[in-house]
Amino acid sequence: MVHLARDTEFGCVLRSRFLLGKPEPGKKIEVSDEIGLNLMRHCYNEFTYLSRILPSLYFAEAKPEAAPTPW
């Protein structure tokens, strides 16, 4: 798994890459669609929670009196 964050004008963009399986010379690695779909769902859920929590953490550090609640 590799996460790469890139700064933008409006914050950052996070790209994630997952390498599944163990490559063997001359063999193609097959990963089921179900594994890929479940991994996508997991990432969506995790980053949705992260997007709700990070603003509160930022404000709590920068302006504790103005920190919004994450939910």
PDB file as gemmi writes it, atoms N, CA and C in Angstrom:
CRYST1    1.000    1.000    1.000  90.00  90.00  90.00 P 1                      
ATOM      1  N   MET A   1       0.851  -1.162   0.000  1.00  0.00           N  
ATOM      2  CA  MET A   1       0.000   0.000   0.000  1.00  0.00           C  
ATOM      3  C   MET A   1       0.902   1.232   0.000  1.00  0.00           C  
ATOM      4  N   VAL A   2       0.540   2.193  -0.839  1.00  0.00           N  
ATOM      5  CA  VAL A   2       1.265   3.466  -0.913  1.00  0.00           C  
ATOM      6  C   VAL A   2       0.236   4.586  -0.925  1.00  0.00           C  
ATOM      7  N   HIS A   3       0.418   5.572  -0.043  1.00  0.00           N  
ATOM      8  CA  HIS A   3      -0.412   6.773  -0.047  1.00  0.00           C  
ATOM      9  C   HIS A   3       0.476   7.931  -0.481  1.00  0.00           C  
ATOM     10  N   LEU A   4       0.014   8.714  -1.430  1.00  0.00           N  
ATOM     11  CA  LEU A   4       0.754   9.868  -1.919  1.00  0.00           C  
ATOM     12  C   LEU A   4      -0.140  11.094  -1.820  1.00  0.00           C  
ATOM     13  N   ALA A   5       0.313  12.093  -1.068  1.00  0.00           N  
ATOM     14  CA  ALA A   5      -0.451  13.339  -0.907  1.00  0.00           C  
ATOM     15  C   ALA A   5       0.232  14.444  -1.696  1.00  0.00           C  
ATOM     16  N   ARG A   6      -0.582  15.239  -2.393  1.00  0.00           N  
ATOM     17  CA  ARG A   6      -0.059  16.341  -3.201  1.00  0.00           C  
ATOM     18  C   ARG A   6      -0.809  17.610  -2.813  1.00  0.00           C  
ATOM     19  N   ASP A   7      -0.047  18.674  -2.510  1.00  0.00           N  
ATOM     20  CA  ASP A   7      -0.661  19.961  -2.166  1.00  0.00           C  
ATOM     21  C   ASP A   7      -1.367  20.561  -3.372  1.00  0.00           C  
ATOM     22  N   THR A   8      -2.509  21.192  -3.112  1.00  0.00           N  
ATOM     23  CA  THR A   8      -3.252  21.913  -4.146  1.00  0.00           C  
ATOM     24  C   THR A   8      -3.668  23.259  -3.571  1.00  0.00           C  
ATOM     25  N   GLU A   9      -4.291  24.103  -4.392  1.00  0.00           N  
ATOM     26  CA  GLU A   9      -4.761  25.414  -3.931  1.00  0.00           C  
ATOM     27  C   GLU A   9      -5.826  25.283  -2.850  1.00  0.00           C  
ATOM     28  N   PHE A  10      -6.580  24.198  -2.871  1.00  0.00           N  
ATOM     29  CA  PHE A  10      -7.708  24.039  -1.958  1.00  0.00           C  
ATOM     30  C   PHE A  10      -7.451  23.011  -0.859  1.00  0.00           C  
ATOM     31  N   GLY A  11      -6.228  22.553  -0.701  1.00  0.00           N  
ATOM     32  CA  GLY A  11      -5.900  21.559   0.332  1.00  0.00           C  
ATOM     33  C   GLY A  11      -4.895  20.569  -0.194  1.00  0.00           C  
ATOM     34  N   CYS A  12      -5.294  19.315  -0.256  1.00  0.00           N  
ATOM     35  CA  CYS A  12      -4.406  18.302  -0.827  1.00  0.00           C  
ATOM     36  C   CYS A  12      -5.240  17.224  -1.509  1.00  0.00           C  
ATOM     37  N   VAL A  13      -4.569  16.491  -2.387  1.00  0.00           N  
ATOM     38  CA  VAL A  13      -5.170  15.342  -3.058  1.00  0.00           C  
ATOM     39  C   VAL A  13      -4.406  14.124  -2.580  1.00  0.00           C  
ATOM     40  N   LEU A  14      -5.116  13.098  -2.167  1.00  0.00           N  
ATOM     41  CA  LEU A  14      -4.489  11.876  -1.695  1.00  0.00           C  
ATOM     42  C   LEU A  14      -4.791  10.757  -2.667  1.00  0.00           C  
ATOM     43  N   ARG A  15      -3.739  10.108  -3.141  1.00  0.00           N  
ATOM     44  CA  ARG A  15      -3.879   8.951  -4.035  1.00  0.00           C  
ATOM     45  C   ARG A  15      -3.352   7.721  -3.307  1.00  0.00           C  
ATOM     46  N   SER A  16      -4.069   6.629  -3.397  1.00  0.00           N  
ATOM     47  CA  SER A  16      -3.655   5.382  -2.755  1.00  0.00           C  
ATOM     48  C   SER A  16      -3.493   4.301  -3.817  1.00  0.00           C  
ATOM     49  N   ARG A  17      -2.451   3.508  -3.649  1.00  0.00           N  
ATOM     50  CA  ARG A  17      -2.205   2.385  -4.559  1.00  0.00           C  
ATOM     51  C   ARG A  17      -2.028   1.126  -3.726  1.00  0.00           C  
ATOM     52  N   PHE A  18      -2.615   0.050  -4.187  1.00  0.00           N  
ATOM     53  CA  PHE A  18      -2.524  -1.218  -3.492  1.00  0.00           C  
ATOM     54  C   PHE A  18      -1.942  -2.259  -4.433  1.00  0.00           C  
ATOM     55  N   LEU A  19      -0.955  -2.979  -3.964  1.00  0.00           N  
ATOM     56  CA  LEU A  19      -0.351  -4.063  -4.728  1.00  0.00           C  
ATOM     57  C   LEU A  19      -0.818  -5.363  -4.085  1.00  0.00           C  
ATOM     58  N   LEU A  20      -1.625  -6.115  -4.803  1.00  0.00           N  
ATOM     59  CA  LEU A  20      -2.225  -7.325  -4.260  1.00  0.00           C  
ATOM     60  C   LEU A  20      -1.618  -8.559  -4.905  1.00  0.00           C  
ATOM     61  N   GLY A  21      -1.314  -9.542  -4.103  1.00  0.00           N  
ATOM     62  CA  GLY A  21      -0.766 -10.788  -4.610  1.00  0.00           C  
ATOM     63  C   GLY A  21       0.750 -10.786  -4.621  1.00  0.00           C  
ATOM     64  N   LYS A  22       1.316 -11.942  -4.866  1.00  0.00           N  
ATOM     65  CA  LYS A  22       2.769 -12.092  -4.925  1.00  0.00           C  
ATOM     66  C   LYS A  22       3.143 -12.440  -6.372  1.00  0.00           C  
ATOM     67  N   PRO A  23       3.852 -11.526  -7.050  1.00  0.00           N  
ATOM     68  CA  PRO A  23       4.175 -11.803  -8.456  1.00  0.00           C  
ATOM     69  C   PRO A  23       5.187 -12.936  -8.620  1.00  0.00           C  
ATOM     70  N   GLU A  24       4.945 -13.746  -9.626  1.00  0.00           N  
ATOM     71  CA  GLU A  24       5.881 -14.805  -9.991  1.00  0.00           C  
ATOM     72  C   GLU A  24       6.235 -14.612 -11.457  1.00  0.00           C  
ATOM     73  N   PRO A  25       7.499 -14.812 -11.812  1.00  0.00           N  
ATOM     74  CA  PRO A  25       7.910 -14.616 -13.211  1.00  0.00           C  
ATOM     75  C   PRO A  25       7.062 -15.448 -14.174  1.00  0.00           C  
ATOM     76  N   GLY A  26       6.536 -14.784 -15.188  1.00  0.00           N  
ATOM     77  CA  GLY A  26       5.770 -15.466 -16.224  1.00  0.00           C  
ATOM     78  C   GLY A  26       4.334 -15.785 -15.865  1.00  0.00           C  
ATOM     79  N   LYS A  27       3.868 -15.405 -14.676  1.00  0.00           N  
ATOM     80  CA  LYS A  27       2.493 -15.703 -14.285  1.00  0.00           C  
ATOM     81  C   LYS A  27       1.728 -14.398 -14.062  1.00  0.00           C  
ATOM     82  N   LYS A  28       0.480 -14.407 -14.511  1.00  0.00           N  
ATOM     83  CA  LYS A  28      -0.394 -13.254 -14.306  1.00  0.00           C  
ATOM     84  C   LYS A  28      -1.115 -13.424 -12.973  1.00  0.00           C  
ATOM     85  N   ILE A  29      -1.170 -12.332 -12.193  1.00  0.00           N  
ATOM     86  CA  ILE A  29      -1.857 -12.376 -10.906  1.00  0.00           C  
ATOM     87  C   ILE A  29      -3.312 -11.987 -11.127  1.00  0.00           C  
ATOM     88  N   GLU A  30      -4.201 -12.835 -10.665  1.00  0.00           N  
ATOM     89  CA  GLU A  30      -5.630 -12.559 -10.774  1.00  0.00           C  
ATOM     90  C   GLU A  30      -6.179 -12.231  -9.387  1.00  0.00           C  
ATOM     91  N   VAL A  31      -6.830 -11.105  -9.263  1.00  0.00           N  
ATOM     92  CA  VAL A  31      -7.485 -10.712  -8.019  1.00  0.00           C  
ATOM     93  C   VAL A  31      -8.958 -10.540  -8.343  1.00  0.00           C  
ATOM     94  N   SER A  32      -9.798 -11.123  -7.511  1.00  0.00           N  
ATOM     95  CA  SER A  32     -11.232 -11.102  -7.814  1.00  0.00           C  
ATOM     96  C   SER A  32     -11.795  -9.681  -7.723  1.00  0.00           C  
ATOM     97  N   ASP A  33     -12.862  -9.467  -8.463  1.00  0.00           N  
ATOM     98  CA  ASP A  33     -13.572  -8.185  -8.403  1.00  0.00           C  
ATOM     99  C   ASP A  33     -14.102  -7.927  -6.999  1.00  0.00           C  
ATOM    100  N   GLU A  34     -14.476  -8.985  -6.291  1.00  0.00           N  
ATOM    101  CA  GLU A  34     -15.003  -8.834  -4.932  1.00  0.00           C  
ATOM    102  C   GLU A  34     -13.951  -8.233  -3.993  1.00  0.00           C  
ATOM    103  N   ILE A  35     -12.717  -8.677  -4.105  1.00  0.00           N  
ATOM    104  CA  ILE A  35     -11.644  -8.125  -3.272  1.00  0.00           C  
ATOM    105  C   ILE A  35     -11.447  -6.646  -3.592  1.00  0.00           C  
ATOM    106  N   GLY A  36     -11.405  -6.303  -4.855  1.00  0.00           N  
ATOM    107  CA  GLY A  36     -11.233  -4.904  -5.253  1.00  0.00           C  
ATOM    108  C   GLY A  36     -12.382  -4.025  -4.792  1.00  0.00           C  
ATOM    109  N   LEU A  37     -13.600  -4.511  -4.920  1.00  0.00           N  
ATOM    110  CA  LEU A  37     -14.773  -3.745  -4.502  1.00  0.00           C  
ATOM    111  C   LEU A  37     -14.791  -3.541  -2.988  1.00  0.00           C  
ATOM    112  N   ASN A  38     -14.471  -4.588  -2.240  1.00  0.00           N  
ATOM    113  CA  ASN A  38     -14.435  -4.456  -0.777  1.00  0.00           C  
ATOM    114  C   ASN A  38     -13.323  -3.515  -0.326  1.00  0.00           C  
ATOM    115  N   LEU A  39     -12.185  -3.534  -1.001  1.00  0.00           N  
ATOM    116  CA  LEU A  39     -11.098  -2.616  -0.674  1.00  0.00           C  
ATOM    117  C   LEU A  39     -11.515  -1.176  -0.968  1.00  0.00           C  
ATOM    118  N   MET A  40     -12.212  -0.966  -2.072  1.00  0.00           N  
ATOM    119  CA  MET A  40     -12.699   0.364  -2.411  1.00  0.00           C  
ATOM    120  C   MET A  40     -13.695   0.865  -1.361  1.00  0.00           C  
ATOM    121  N   ARG A  41     -14.609   0.006  -0.921  1.00  0.00           N  
ATOM    122  CA  ARG A  41     -15.565   0.385   0.113  1.00  0.00           C  
ATOM    123  C   ARG A  41     -14.861   0.749   1.417  1.00  0.00           C  
ATOM    124  N   HIS A  42     -13.886  -0.054   1.783  1.00  0.00           N  
ATOM    125  CA  HIS A  42     -13.129   0.200   3.006  1.00  0.00           C  
ATOM    126  C   HIS A  42     -12.446   1.573   2.936  1.00  0.00           C  
ATOM    127  N   CYS A  43     -11.785   1.858   1.835  1.00  0.00           N  
ATOM    128  CA  CYS A  43     -11.090   3.138   1.682  1.00  0.00           C  
ATOM    129  C   CYS A  43     -12.068   4.300   1.695  1.00  0.00           C  
ATOM    130  N   TYR A  44     -13.186   4.156   1.018  1.00  0.00           N  
ATOM    131  CA  TYR A  44     -14.201   5.210   0.995  1.00  0.00           C  
ATOM    132  C   TYR A  44     -14.656   5.531   2.413  1.00  0.00           C  
ATOM    133  N   ASN A  45     -14.953   4.497   3.199  1.00  0.00           N  
ATOM    134  CA  ASN A  45     -15.398   4.707   4.577  1.00  0.00           C  
ATOM    135  C   ASN A  45     -14.315   5.372   5.419  1.00  0.00           C  
ATOM    136  N   GLU A  46     -13.086   4.883   5.339  1.00  0.00           N  
ATOM    137  CA  GLU A  46     -12.004   5.453   6.142  1.00  0.00           C  
ATOM    138  C   GLU A  46     -11.760   6.919   5.800  1.00  0.00           C  
ATOM    139  N   PHE A  47     -11.708   7.245   4.519  1.00  0.00           N  
ATOM    140  CA  PHE A  47     -11.405   8.622   4.138  1.00  0.00           C  
ATOM    141  C   PHE A  47     -12.591   9.553   4.345  1.00  0.00           C  
ATOM    142  N   THR A  48     -13.809   9.018   4.370  1.00  0.00           N  
ATOM    143  CA  THR A  48     -14.962   9.834   4.729  1.00  0.00           C  
ATOM    144  C   THR A  48     -14.858  10.240   6.198  1.00  0.00           C  
ATOM    145  N   TYR A  49     -14.531   9.285   7.072  1.00  0.00           N  
ATOM    146  CA  TYR A  49     -14.335   9.610   8.487  1.00  0.00           C  
ATOM    147  C   TYR A  49     -13.191  10.596   8.660  1.00  0.00           C  
ATOM    148  N   LEU A  50     -12.096  10.361   7.959  1.00  0.00           N  
ATOM    149  CA  LEU A  50     -10.936  11.246   8.057  1.00  0.00           C  
ATOM    150  C   LEU A  50     -11.300  12.670   7.652  1.00  0.00           C  
ATOM    151  N   SER A  51     -12.084  12.816   6.588  1.00  0.00           N  
ATOM    152  CA  SER A  51     -12.461  14.160   6.123  1.00  0.00           C  
ATOM    153  C   SER A  51     -13.341  14.881   7.140  1.00  0.00           C  
ATOM    154  N   ARG A  52     -14.046  14.145   7.971  1.00  0.00           N  
ATOM    155  CA  ARG A  52     -14.884  14.767   9.006  1.00  0.00           C  
ATOM    156  C   ARG A  52     -14.071  15.145  10.244  1.00  0.00           C  
ATOM    157  N   ILE A  53     -13.027  14.420  10.511  1.00  0.00           N  
ATOM    158  CA  ILE A  53     -12.237  14.637  11.721  1.00  0.00           C  
ATOM    159  C   ILE A  53     -11.128  15.664  11.525  1.00  0.00           C  
ATOM    160  N   LEU A  54     -10.478  15.674  10.368  1.00  0.00           N  
ATOM    161  CA  LEU A  54      -9.317  16.546  10.161  1.00  0.00           C  
ATOM    162  C   LEU A  54      -9.599  18.035  10.375  1.00  0.00           C  
ATOM    163  N   PRO A  55     -10.709  18.600   9.891  1.00  0.00           N  
ATOM    164  CA  PRO A  55     -10.941  20.032  10.147  1.00  0.00           C  
ATOM    165  C   PRO A  55     -10.987  20.356  11.644  1.00  0.00           C  
ATOM    166  N   SER A  56     -11.603  19.498  12.435  1.00  0.00           N  
ATOM    167  CA  SER A  56     -11.656  19.735  13.877  1.00  0.00           C  
ATOM    168  C   SER A  56     -10.266  19.686  14.497  1.00  0.00           C  
ATOM    169  N   LEU A  57      -9.456  18.749  14.051  1.00  0.00           N  
ATOM    170  CA  LEU A  57      -8.086  18.668  14.576  1.00  0.00           C  
ATOM    171  C   LEU A  57      -7.290  19.911  14.211  1.00  0.00           C  
ATOM    172  N   TYR A  58      -7.469  20.394  12.980  1.00  0.00           N  
ATOM    173  CA  TYR A  58      -6.765  21.600  12.544  1.00  0.00           C  
ATOM    174  C   TYR A  58      -7.174  22.797  13.408  1.00  0.00           C  
ATOM    175  N   PHE A  59      -8.480  23.020  13.565  1.00  0.00           N  
ATOM    176  CA  PHE A  59      -8.952  24.161  14.348  1.00  0.00           C  
ATOM    177  C   PHE A  59      -8.573  24.032  15.820  1.00  0.00           C  
ATOM    178  N   ALA A  60      -8.600  22.811  16.340  1.00  0.00           N  
ATOM    179  CA  ALA A  60      -8.224  22.611  17.736  1.00  0.00           C  
ATOM    180  C   ALA A  60      -6.769  23.002  17.965  1.00  0.00           C  
ATOM    181  N   GLU A  61      -5.928  22.785  16.963  1.00  0.00           N  
ATOM    182  CA  GLU A  61      -4.507  23.161  17.065  1.00  0.00           C  
ATOM    183  C   GLU A  61      -4.322  24.653  16.826  1.00  0.00           C  
ATOM    184  N   ALA A  62      -4.988  25.206  15.808  1.00  0.00           N  
ATOM    185  CA  ALA A  62      -4.778  26.605  15.417  1.00  0.00           C  
ATOM    186  C   ALA A  62      -5.612  27.588  16.257  1.00  0.00           C  
ATOM    187  N   LYS A  63      -6.871  27.241  16.465  1.00  0.00           N  
ATOM    188  CA  LYS A  63      -7.791  28.128  17.194  1.00  0.00           C  
ATOM    189  C   LYS A  63      -8.677  27.284  18.095  1.00  0.00           C  
ATOM    190  N   PRO A  64      -8.185  26.876  19.247  1.00  0.00           N  
ATOM    191  CA  PRO A  64      -8.956  25.957  20.107  1.00  0.00           C  
ATOM    192  C   PRO A  64     -10.357  26.447  20.452  1.00  0.00           C  
ATOM    193  N   GLU A  65     -10.532  27.747  20.588  1.00  0.00           N  
ATOM    194  CA  GLU A  65     -11.847  28.268  20.965  1.00  0.00           C  
ATOM    195  C   GLU A  65     -12.856  28.163  19.827  1.00  0.00           C  
ATOM    196  N   ALA A  66     -12.411  28.002  18.583  1.00  0.00           N  
ATOM    197  CA  ALA A  66     -13.314  27.955  17.432  1.00  0.00           C  
ATOM    198  C   ALA A  66     -13.424  26.547  16.831  1.00  0.00           C  
ATOM    199  N   ALA A  67     -12.926  25.549  17.536  1.00  0.00           N  
ATOM    200  CA  ALA A  67     -12.906  24.194  16.978  1.00  0.00           C  
ATOM    201  C   ALA A  67     -14.310  23.641  16.808  1.00  0.00           C  
ATOM    202  N   PRO A  68     -14.694  23.288  15.565  1.00  0.00           N  
ATOM    203  CA  PRO A  68     -16.018  22.665  15.373  1.00  0.00           C  
ATOM    204  C   PRO A  68     -15.966  21.205  15.782  1.00  0.00           C  
ATOM    205  N   THR A  69     -17.111  20.648  16.087  1.00  0.00           N  
ATOM    206  CA  THR A  69     -17.154  19.220  16.380  1.00  0.00           C  
ATOM    207  C   THR A  69     -17.202  18.446  15.067  1.00  0.00           C  
ATOM    208  N   PRO A  70     -16.595  17.257  15.020  1.00  0.00           N  
ATOM    209  CA  PRO A  70     -16.543  16.520  13.752  1.00  0.00           C  
ATOM    210  C   PRO A  70     -17.862  15.951  13.285  1.00  0.00           C  
ATOM    211  N   TRP A  71     -18.874  15.839  14.152  1.00  0.00           N  
ATOM    212  CA  TRP A  71     -20.121  15.208  13.719  1.00  0.00           C  
ATOM    213  C   TRP A  71     -21.249  16.172  13.748  1.00  0.00           C  
TER     214      TRP A  71                                                      
END                                                                             
